[in-house]
Amino acid sequence: GVRAKLDEELAEFDAERAPHDGAAVDTQGLHEELGDVLFSTVNLARHLGLDPEAALRDANRRFEARFRHMEAQAAGQGVDVHNADLDTLNALWEQAKRDLAR
């Protein structure tokens, strides 16, 4: 079905992304496979009766709100998000998700 096609396209994307004997990544191949993933995602949304464009807009709004919250929390803790390590950023992000889910 539609979901199986998305899984198939994700597997093809992962295969294209995997290193090939130390050779450079084929960005054109990645570009094409990512396009297929996006196309399949849109098809899944439509199959479920969802508006993929509205869903993406909402996801972007949530991301922006979480990021602003994360920056404010970091500043309050004396953390510079531009120089923070990945563990710190992940902890701040997860806290922002929890705080804004309320």
RABELBEL-V554806 format. One record per residue. N is the residue number from 1. RES is the residue in one letter. SS is DSSP state (@ for helix, = for strand, . for the rest). PHI is phi as a letter, one per 40 degrees, with the letter a starting at -180 (NA if undefined). Layout:
BEGIN
n: {N:N}
res: {RES:RES}
ss: {SS:SS}
phi: {PHI:PHI}
END
This chain:
BEGIN
n: {1:2:3:4:5:6:7:8:9:10:11:12:13:14:15:16:17:18:19:20:21:22:23:24:25:26:27:28:29:30:31:32:33:34:35:36:37:38:39:40:41:42:43:44:45:46:47:48:49:50:51:52:53:54:55:56:57:58:59:60:61:62:63:64:65:66:67:68:69:70:71:72:73:74:75:76:77:78:79:80:81:82:83:84:85:86:87:88:89:90:91:92:93:94:95:96:97:98:99:100:101:102}
res: {G:V:R:A:K:L:D:E:E:L:A:E:F:D:A:E:R:A:P:H:D:G:A:A:V:D:T:Q:G:L:H:E:E:L:G:D:V:L:F:S:T:V:N:L:A:R:H:L:G:L:D:P:E:A:A:L:R:D:A:N:R:R:F:E:A:R:F:R:H:M:E:A:Q:A:A:G:Q:G:V:D:V:H:N:A:D:L:D:T:L:N:A:L:W:E:Q:A:K:R:D:L:A:R}
ss: {.:@:@:@:@:@:@:@:@:@:@:@:@:@:@:@:@:.:.:=:.:.:=:.:.:.:@:@:@:@:@:@:@:@:@:@:@:@:@:@:@:@:@:@:@:@:@:.:.:.:.:@:@:@:@:@:@:@:@:@:@:@:@:@:@:@:@:@:@:@:@:@:@:@:@:@:.:.:.:.:.:.:.:.:.:@:@:@:@:@:@:@:@:@:@:@:@:@:@:@:@:.}
phi: {NA:c:c:c:c:c:d:c:c:c:c:c:c:c:c:c:c:c:c:b:f:g:c:c:c:c:c:c:c:c:d:c:c:c:d:c:c:c:c:c:c:c:c:c:d:c:c:c:g:b:c:c:c:c:c:c:d:c:c:c:c:c:c:c:c:c:c:c:c:c:c:c:c:c:c:c:c:g:b:c:c:c:b:c:c:c:c:c:c:c:c:c:c:c:c:c:c:c:c:c:c:c}
END
